[in-house]
Amino acid sequence: MDVKRLLFVFQIGFLIPLFIEAQTFTWVQSSKDKEWRTGRISAVAKVAEHDVVVPGEPVVTFNRWGTCFNELGWDAINMLPEAGREEIMRNLFSPSGDLRFTMGRIPMNANDYARGWYSCDEVAGDFGLKYFNIDRDKTTLIPYIHKAQSYNPDLTFWASPWSPPSWMKINGDYPVRSSEHNTMDVRKDYILFEGPDGNRDDYKAPKGIFPPKLSLTDYFIMDDRYLATYARYFSRFISAYAEQGIDIGAVMYQNEAWSYTPYPGCAWTPEGIVRFNVEYLAPLMKKEHPGVDVYFGTINTNRYDVIDKVLTDGRMADAVKGIGLQWEGGQILQRLRENYPGYKYVQTEGECGWGSFDWKAAEHTFERISHYLGNGCEDYTFWNAVLAGDGMSTWGWKQNALIRVDAASSTFKYTHEYYAVKHYSHYVEKGDKVVAHVGAGEANVPVLVLLTPENKYLVMAGNFNDEERKMTVKVGKKYLSAVLKPHSLNTFVQK
């Protein structure tokens, strides 16, 4: 990609165009004190500086925006009167709404924003899946999804588990480690790092590596009966949802295998990942659900060597279509694409913070979107769209959301992050091509440039500094040059 690194120059005041007649852009700007201010700016024929973002060959063709359907989100929506519920769902999913999501992620069994632990079959030893059912989902997730489909019947879906049924795991429980928020026997905690391979210090990592210490133990029971049954479990889940009018188009074997969680989770080794995906899950999908793609995800570790160990097994290329990354996994996105260009890449979960709901969280989300799309992800899935109160999960973690509900007053508020997302999803559509990206870097000014099928430019730029910064992007034969306010989020849409 022929993209020259953009240098930013401090400048006070507003840009005075050198030429009035020019390509015009709608300029949408948000800052902490006021979101979504709109104006116009014209491209100019010349600029004094030569430090310019120059679009090059397309990095990726964008596909879909989406969010995860979680039980606590549905509960929060239902704290509101009908008018509020409908406004939220319209703005999230309608093609004419604010965020215009076209994709949903479905948790298979409970995740950390479920009301509590459950799976579709908690009958130990039920290898025939006689007691498999989605009865719980019919009262929570499925009504949530159906409401979304009423605003966009063309929604697509992908699914992943946070934990297999508890009886399929070596600790016989849904978490990986004990805590005050679960009832796991604390005596089983030693399994994580003192399993069959012992407590090996050489698997500790330097600062900045996640996880700081690596489990060498598969928490799934690596027995043929269990592996085959779990693959059939995926198949049954897809079929059961299809009967409800919800067609799942892709699955991933596990959410965050490298988060050793007190909430639903499961640790896997590279060998276990390959074995389940290659020998069980992918073959059964091809046989029973040939229209369902298998992706390797969701990857939340920046231990490149671990992921490389999975992908160097040549069988994975035939088993999985793409790779899904979130959290620390995003740090190795560029390296993975360089070394494994044959896969599709998708972002699988927005980073939820710690329940601050502040402007800093909005800047972080704005930068993450720029990073993932700029480095080749065609899909972007946000985490909780809606939460009530302080965003506390069932297992004791306060997290952010795009919309915040006040249960006491039966009202809701669009958070700063909501507008950070809107700066992208309101304008970037399926078929738009990413043609330039500049990471935030030391300048703290991320820039993303897209080209629509109509050959119109979209430019998203943030300024996370305490001072103004100037941004210049070459758009055709002219230049879009603007002074960005301190701590602002900006979208430029060519008319």
C-alpha positions as CSV (number, residue, x, y, z in Angstrom):
1,M,0.0,0.0,0.0
2,D,1.5,3.3,-1.1
3,V,0.7,5.4,1.9
4,K,3.0,8.2,3.0
5,R,3.2,8.7,6.8
6,L,1.3,11.8,7.7
7,L,3.0,14.4,9.9
8,F,0.8,16.8,11.8
9,V,1.5,20.5,12.1
10,F,0.2,22.7,15.0
11,Q,-1.9,25.5,13.6
12,I,-4.3,27.9,15.4
13,G,-7.6,28.9,13.8
14,F,-9.6,27.4,10.9
15,L,-8.4,26.5,7.4
16,I,-9.0,29.2,4.7
17,P,-9.3,27.3,1.4
18,L,-7.0,28.5,-1.3
19,F,-9.7,28.0,-3.9
20,I,-13.4,28.3,-3.1
21,E,-14.6,26.2,-6.0
22,A,-13.7,22.5,-5.2
23,Q,-15.0,19.2,-4.3
24,T,-17.1,19.6,-1.2
25,F,-17.4,17.4,1.9
26,T,-19.9,17.3,4.7
27,W,-17.8,17.6,7.9
28,V,-19.3,15.9,11.0
29,Q,-17.4,16.6,14.2
30,S,-17.9,15.4,17.8
31,S,-16.2,16.4,21.0
32,K,-17.0,15.9,24.7
33,D,-19.1,19.0,25.0
34,K,-21.1,18.6,21.8
35,E,-21.6,15.6,19.5
36,W,-22.5,15.5,15.9
37,R,-21.9,19.1,14.7
38,T,-22.2,19.3,10.9
39,G,-20.7,21.7,8.4
40,R,-19.0,21.8,5.0
41,I,-15.5,22.0,3.8
42,S,-14.0,22.2,0.3
43,A,-11.0,20.3,-1.1
44,V,-8.3,22.6,-2.5
45,A,-6.0,22.4,-5.5
46,K,-2.8,23.2,-3.5
47,V,-1.5,22.9,0.0
48,A,1.5,24.5,1.6
49,E,2.6,21.3,3.4
50,H,3.8,18.2,1.7
51,D,2.9,15.8,4.6
52,V,-0.1,14.3,3.1
53,V,-2.1,11.0,3.4
54,V,-2.0,9.5,-0.1
55,P,-4.6,6.8,-0.8
56,G,-3.1,3.7,-2.5
57,E,-4.3,0.2,-3.4
58,P,-7.3,-1.1,-1.5
59,V,-6.5,-2.7,1.8
60,V,-9.8,-4.5,2.2
61,T,-13.4,-4.2,1.0
62,F,-15.7,-3.5,3.9
63,N,-18.5,-5.9,4.6
64,R,-20.5,-5.6,7.9
65,W,-21.1,-3.8,11.2
66,G,-22.6,-5.8,14.0
67,T,-23.1,-6.3,17.7
68,C,-23.6,-9.2,20.2
69,F,-27.0,-10.1,21.4
70,N,-26.7,-10.5,25.2
71,E,-29.3,-11.3,27.9
72,L,-28.5,-8.3,30.1
73,G,-28.8,-6.0,27.1
74,W,-32.3,-7.3,26.4
75,D,-33.2,-6.9,30.0
76,A,-32.0,-3.2,29.9
77,I,-34.1,-2.5,26.8
78,N,-37.2,-3.9,28.4
79,M,-36.8,-1.5,31.4
80,L,-38.0,1.2,29.0
81,P,-41.5,2.2,27.7
82,E,-42.4,1.0,24.2
83,A,-41.3,4.3,22.5
84,G,-37.8,4.0,24.0
85,R,-37.5,0.4,23.0
86,E,-38.5,1.0,19.5
87,E,-36.2,4.1,19.1
88,I,-33.2,2.1,20.3
89,M,-33.8,-0.9,18.1
90,R,-34.5,1.4,15.1
91,N,-31.3,3.3,15.6
92,L,-29.2,0.1,16.0
93,F,-30.6,-2.0,13.2
94,S,-32.7,0.0,10.7
95,P,-31.0,0.8,7.4
96,S,-32.2,4.4,7.9
97,G,-31.2,4.5,11.6
98,D,-28.0,5.9,13.3
99,L,-25.7,2.8,13.5
100,R,-27.2,0.6,10.8
101,F,-25.9,-2.7,12.0
102,T,-26.3,-5.6,9.6
103,M,-24.8,-8.5,11.6
104,G,-25.4,-10.1,15.0
105,R,-23.2,-12.3,17.1
106,I,-25.0,-15.0,19.1
107,P,-23.5,-16.5,22.2
108,M,-23.9,-20.3,22.2
109,N,-24.6,-21.0,25.9
110,A,-24.1,-18.3,28.5
111,N,-21.6,-15.5,28.2
112,D,-20.5,-13.0,30.8
113,Y,-23.5,-10.8,30.1
114,A,-26.0,-13.6,30.5
115,R,-28.3,-13.6,33.6
116,G,-26.4,-16.6,34.9
117,W,-24.8,-19.8,33.7
118,Y,-26.7,-22.1,31.4
119,S,-26.0,-24.3,28.4
120,C,-28.3,-26.1,25.9
121,D,-27.5,-29.4,27.5
122,E,-26.3,-29.7,31.1
123,V,-27.1,-33.4,31.4
124,A,-23.7,-35.0,32.1
125,G,-22.9,-37.9,29.7
126,D,-25.7,-37.0,27.2
127,F,-23.6,-38.0,24.2
128,G,-26.7,-38.5,22.2
129,L,-27.8,-34.9,22.9
130,K,-31.2,-36.2,23.8
131,Y,-31.8,-33.3,26.2
132,F,-30.4,-30.5,23.9
133,N,-32.7,-27.5,23.7
134,I,-32.7,-23.8,23.2
135,D,-35.6,-23.2,25.5
136,R,-33.7,-20.5,27.5
137,D,-32.8,-18.6,24.3
138,K,-36.5,-18.6,23.3
139,T,-37.3,-16.3,26.2
140,T,-34.3,-13.9,25.9
141,L,-31.9,-13.9,22.9
142,I,-34.4,-15.0,20.2
143,P,-37.0,-12.3,21.0
144,Y,-34.1,-9.8,21.0
145,I,-33.0,-11.0,17.6
146,H,-36.5,-11.1,16.2
147,K,-37.0,-7.5,17.2
148,A,-33.8,-6.6,15.4
149,Q,-35.0,-8.5,12.3
150,S,-38.2,-6.5,12.3
151,Y,-36.1,-3.5,11.5
152,N,-33.7,-5.3,9.2
153,P,-34.9,-8.7,7.8
154,D,-31.5,-9.2,6.1
155,L,-29.4,-9.4,9.2
156,T,-26.7,-12.0,9.1
157,F,-25.4,-13.9,12.1
158,W,-22.4,-15.8,13.5
159,A,-22.1,-17.7,16.8
160,S,-19.5,-18.8,19.3
161,P,-19.5,-20.4,22.8
162,W,-17.8,-18.9,25.8
163,S,-17.9,-22.3,27.5
164,P,-18.9,-25.8,26.4
165,P,-21.5,-27.5,28.7
166,S,-19.8,-27.9,32.1
167,W,-19.7,-31.7,31.9
168,M,-17.5,-31.6,28.7
169,K,-14.7,-29.8,30.7
170,I,-11.9,-31.3,32.8
171,N,-12.9,-29.2,35.8
172,G,-16.6,-30.0,35.5
173,D,-17.5,-26.4,35.7
174,Y,-18.2,-23.4,33.4
175,P,-15.4,-21.0,34.5
176,V,-11.7,-21.6,34.1
177,R,-10.8,-20.3,37.6
178,S,-12.6,-19.8,40.9
179,S,-13.7,-16.4,42.3
180,E,-16.2,-14.8,44.6
181,H,-18.5,-14.6,41.7
182,N,-18.8,-18.3,41.0
183,T,-18.9,-21.6,42.9
184,M,-16.0,-23.4,41.3
185,D,-14.0,-25.4,43.8
186,V,-10.9,-23.4,44.5
187,R,-8.9,-26.7,44.8
188,K,-9.2,-27.0,41.0
189,D,-7.3,-23.8,40.3
190,Y,-4.0,-25.5,40.2
191,I,-5.0,-27.2,36.9
192,L,-4.5,-24.0,35.0
193,F,-0.8,-23.8,35.3
194,E,0.2,-27.1,37.0
195,G,-1.5,-29.5,34.7
196,P,0.1,-32.5,33.0
197,D,3.1,-30.4,31.9
198,G,3.8,-28.9,35.3
199,N,4.3,-25.3,36.3
200,R,6.9,-24.2,33.7
201,D,8.4,-20.8,34.2
202,D,9.6,-20.6,30.6
203,Y,5.9,-20.1,29.6
204,K,5.9,-16.8,31.5
205,A,6.1,-13.7,29.3
206,P,7.6,-10.2,29.5
207,K,5.5,-7.2,30.2
208,G,2.9,-6.4,27.5
209,I,2.3,-10.0,26.5
210,F,-1.1,-11.5,27.1
211,P,-1.7,-13.8,28.8
212,P,1.4,-13.2,31.0
213,K,1.5,-16.9,31.8
214,L,0.3,-19.5,29.3
215,S,-1.8,-22.5,30.2
216,L,-0.6,-25.8,28.7
217,T,-3.8,-27.6,29.5
218,D,-6.9,-28.1,27.3
219,Y,-9.9,-27.6,29.6
220,F,-12.1,-29.4,27.1
221,I,-12.0,-33.2,27.5
222,M,-9.9,-34.3,24.5
223,D,-11.7,-37.6,24.1
224,D,-13.2,-38.7,20.8
225,R,-16.7,-39.0,22.3
226,Y,-16.6,-35.5,23.7
227,L,-15.1,-33.9,20.6
228,A,-17.6,-35.5,18.3
229,T,-20.5,-34.7,20.5
230,Y,-19.4,-31.1,20.8
231,A,-19.3,-30.8,17.0
232,R,-22.8,-32.2,16.8
233,Y,-23.8,-29.7,19.5
234,F,-22.8,-26.8,17.1
235,S,-24.8,-28.5,14.4
236,R,-27.9,-28.8,16.5
237,F,-27.6,-25.2,17.7
238,I,-27.5,-24.0,14.0
239,S,-30.5,-26.1,13.1
240,A,-32.5,-25.0,16.2
241,Y,-31.9,-21.4,15.4
242,A,-32.8,-21.9,11.7
243,E,-36.2,-23.2,12.9
244,Q,-36.7,-19.8,14.6
245,G,-36.0,-18.0,11.4
246,I,-32.4,-17.1,12.3
247,D,-29.8,-18.4,9.9
248,I,-26.3,-18.6,11.3
249,G,-23.7,-18.1,8.6
250,A,-20.5,-18.7,10.5
251,V,-19.2,-20.2,13.7
252,M,-16.0,-19.9,15.8
253,Y,-14.9,-22.7,18.1
254,Q,-14.4,-20.5,21.3
255,N,-14.5,-17.0,22.7
256,E,-11.1,-15.9,24.0
257,A,-9.3,-19.2,24.7
258,W,-6.6,-17.2,26.4
259,S,-8.7,-15.4,29.0
260,Y,-8.6,-17.6,32.0
261,T,-11.9,-16.4,33.3
262,P,-14.1,-16.6,36.4
263,Y,-17.1,-16.3,34.1
264,P,-17.9,-18.8,31.3
265,G,-14.7,-19.7,29.5
266,C,-12.5,-22.6,28.3
267,A,-8.7,-22.8,27.8
268,W,-7.4,-24.6,24.7
269,T,-3.9,-25.5,23.5
270,P,-2.8,-25.1,19.9
271,E,-2.9,-28.9,19.5
272,G,-6.4,-29.0,20.9
273,I,-7.6,-26.1,18.7
274,V,-6.3,-27.9,15.6
275,R,-7.7,-31.2,16.5
276,F,-11.3,-30.0,17.2
277,N,-11.5,-27.7,14.2
278,V,-9.8,-29.9,11.7
279,E,-11.0,-33.3,12.7
280,Y,-14.5,-32.6,14.1
281,L,-16.1,-29.2,13.7
282,A,-15.2,-28.3,10.1
283,P,-16.0,-31.8,8.6
284,L,-19.4,-31.8,10.2
285,M,-20.2,-28.3,9.1
286,K,-19.3,-29.3,5.5
287,K,-21.5,-32.3,5.8
288,E,-24.6,-31.0,7.7
289,H,-24.4,-27.2,7.1
290,P,-22.3,-26.6,4.0
291,G,-23.4,-22.9,3.9
292,V,-21.9,-22.2,7.4
293,D,-18.3,-21.0,7.4
294,V,-15.8,-22.0,10.2
295,Y,-13.5,-19.2,11.4
296,F,-10.5,-19.5,13.7
297,G,-11.5,-17.2,16.6
298,T,-11.9,-15.4,18.7
299,I,-8.2,-14.7,19.2
300,N,-7.4,-12.5,22.2
301,T,-3.7,-13.1,22.6
302,N,-0.7,-11.3,21.2
303,R,1.5,-14.4,21.6
304,Y,2.1,-14.7,17.8
305,D,4.0,-17.9,18.3
306,V,0.9,-19.6,19.7
307,I,-1.3,-18.6,16.8
308,D,1.4,-19.4,14.3
309,K,1.6,-22.9,15.8
310,V,-2.0,-23.4,14.9
311,L,-1.9,-21.9,11.4
312,T,1.3,-23.7,10.4
313,D,-0.7,-26.9,10.5
314,G,-1.5,-27.1,6.8
315,R,-4.9,-28.7,7.5
316,M,-6.2,-25.5,9.0
317,A,-6.3,-23.8,5.7
318,D,-8.9,-26.3,4.5
319,A,-10.8,-26.3,7.7
320,V,-11.3,-22.5,8.3
321,K,-12.2,-19.7,6.0
322,G,-11.0,-16.8,8.2
323,I,-9.5,-15.5,11.4
324,G,-11.3,-13.5,14.1
325,L,-9.5,-11.2,16.5
326,Q,-10.3,-9.0,19.5
327,W,-8.5,-7.3,22.4
328,E,-4.7,-8.2,22.4
329,G,-5.3,-10.2,19.2
330,G,-5.5,-7.0,17.3
331,Q,-1.8,-6.3,18.0
332,I,-0.8,-9.2,15.8
333,L,-3.3,-8.5,13.0
334,Q,-0.8,-6.9,10.6
335,R,1.7,-9.7,11.1
336,L,-0.9,-12.4,10.6
337,R,-2.1,-10.8,7.3
338,E,1.4,-10.6,6.0
339,N,2.2,-14.2,6.7
340,Y,-1.2,-15.7,6.1
341,P,-2.8,-13.6,3.3
342,G,-5.2,-16.4,2.2
343,Y,-7.6,-15.9,5.1
344,K,-10.4,-13.4,5.6
345,Y,-9.9,-11.3,8.7
346,V,-12.7,-10.0,11.0
347,Q,-12.8,-8.1,14.3
348,T,-15.0,-10.0,16.7
349,E,-15.6,-7.9,19.8
350,G,-15.3,-4.2,20.7
351,E,-13.2,-3.4,23.8
352,C,-15.6,-2.6,26.6
353,G,-13.4,-0.8,29.1
354,W,-14.3,-0.6,32.8
355,G,-17.6,1.1,33.0
356,S,-16.3,4.6,32.7
357,F,-18.7,5.7,29.9
358,D,-16.4,8.7,29.4
359,W,-14.9,10.6,26.4
360,K,-11.6,8.6,26.7
361,A,-13.6,5.4,26.0
362,A,-15.0,7.1,22.9
363,E,-11.6,8.0,21.6
364,H,-10.4,4.5,22.3
365,T,-13.2,2.9,20.3
366,F,-12.7,5.4,17.5
367,E,-9.1,4.4,17.3
368,R,-9.8,0.7,17.4
369,I,-12.2,0.8,14.5
370,S,-9.6,2.7,12.5
371,H,-6.9,0.1,13.4
372,Y,-8.9,-3.0,12.5
373,L,-10.3,-1.7,9.2
374,G,-7.0,-0.1,8.3
375,N,-5.2,-3.4,8.8
376,G,-7.6,-5.5,6.8
377,C,-10.7,-6.6,8.8
378,E,-13.8,-6.6,6.7
379,D,-16.3,-7.1,9.6
380,Y,-16.5,-5.3,12.9
381,T,-18.6,-6.5,15.8
382,F,-19.3,-4.4,18.9
383,W,-19.9,-5.8,22.3
384,N,-22.8,-4.6,24.5
385,A,-25.0,-2.2,22.5
386,V,-27.2,-1.5,25.6
387,L,-26.7,-1.9,29.3
388,A,-28.4,-0.6,32.4
389,G,-26.9,1.3,35.3
390,D,-23.1,1.0,35.8
391,G,-22.8,-1.8,33.3
392,M,-22.0,-4.5,35.8
393,S,-21.7,-8.0,34.4
394,T,-23.1,-11.0,36.2
395,W,-19.6,-11.9,37.2
396,G,-18.5,-8.6,38.6
397,W,-17.0,-6.6,35.7
398,K,-18.3,-3.1,35.0
399,Q,-18.2,-2.5,31.2
400,N,-19.2,0.3,28.8
401,A,-22.0,0.2,26.3
402,L,-23.2,2.3,23.4
403,I,-26.5,3.1,25.1
404,R,-27.0,3.4,28.8
405,V,-30.4,2.8,30.5
406,D,-31.5,4.3,33.8
407,A,-33.9,1.8,35.3
408,A,-35.1,4.2,38.0
409,S,-36.4,6.8,35.6
410,S,-37.0,4.4,32.6
411,T,-34.9,6.6,30.4
412,F,-31.8,6.1,28.3
413,K,-28.8,8.0,27.0
414,Y,-26.6,7.7,23.9
415,T,-23.1,7.5,25.3
416,H,-20.0,9.1,23.8
417,E,-19.0,5.7,22.4
418,Y,-22.3,5.6,20.5
419,Y,-21.3,8.7,18.5
420,A,-17.8,7.3,18.0
421,V,-19.3,4.3,16.3
422,K,-21.8,6.4,14.4
423,H,-18.9,8.4,12.9
424,Y,-18.1,5.2,11.0
425,S,-21.2,2.9,10.7
426,H,-23.6,5.7,9.6
427,Y,-21.5,6.2,6.5
428,V,-19.3,3.2,5.8
429,E,-21.3,0.5,3.9
430,K,-20.7,-2.9,2.3
431,G,-18.5,-2.5,-0.7
432,D,-16.6,0.6,0.4
433,K,-12.8,0.0,0.1
434,V,-10.2,1.1,2.6
435,V,-7.5,2.8,0.6
436,A,-5.3,4.4,3.3
437,H,-4.7,4.2,7.1
438,V,-2.5,6.1,9.5
439,G,-2.3,4.7,13.0
440,A,-2.6,7.0,16.0
441,G,1.1,6.6,16.8
442,E,2.8,9.3,18.7
443,A,0.8,12.0,16.9
444,N,-2.4,10.7,18.5
445,V,-4.3,11.3,15.2
446,P,-5.6,8.2,13.5
447,V,-6.8,8.6,9.9
448,L,-8.8,6.2,7.8
449,V,-9.7,6.8,4.1
450,L,-12.2,4.8,2.2
451,L,-13.5,5.0,-1.4
452,T,-17.1,4.1,-2.2
453,P,-18.3,2.3,-5.3
454,E,-19.3,5.7,-6.6
455,N,-15.7,6.9,-6.3
456,K,-16.5,9.2,-3.4
457,Y,-14.1,9.6,-0.5
458,L,-14.9,9.0,3.2
459,V,-12.3,10.2,5.7
460,M,-12.4,9.5,9.4
461,A,-9.9,11.3,11.6
462,G,-9.5,11.7,15.3
463,N,-7.5,14.2,17.3
464,F,-6.7,12.9,20.8
465,N,-4.4,15.8,21.7
466,D,-4.9,18.9,23.9
467,E,-4.1,21.1,20.9
468,E,-5.4,21.4,17.4
469,R,-3.8,19.3,14.7
470,K,-3.9,19.7,10.9
471,M,-4.8,16.8,8.7
472,T,-4.4,16.7,4.9
473,V,-5.6,13.8,2.6
474,K,-5.1,13.7,-1.2
475,V,-8.6,13.2,-2.7
476,G,-8.1,12.6,-6.4
477,K,-6.2,15.6,-7.8
478,K,-7.1,17.8,-4.9
479,Y,-6.6,17.9,-1.1
480,L,-8.9,17.7,1.9
481,S,-7.1,19.8,4.5
482,A,-8.7,20.6,7.9
483,V,-7.7,21.7,11.3
484,L,-9.1,19.2,13.9
485,K,-10.2,20.5,17.2
486,P,-8.6,19.1,20.4
487,H,-10.1,15.7,21.5
488,S,-12.4,15.5,18.5
489,L,-13.8,12.8,16.3
490,N,-14.3,13.7,12.6
491,T,-15.9,12.3,9.5
492,F,-15.7,13.9,6.1
493,V,-18.2,12.7,3.4
494,Q,-17.6,13.7,-0.2
495,K,-20.7,15.1,-1.8
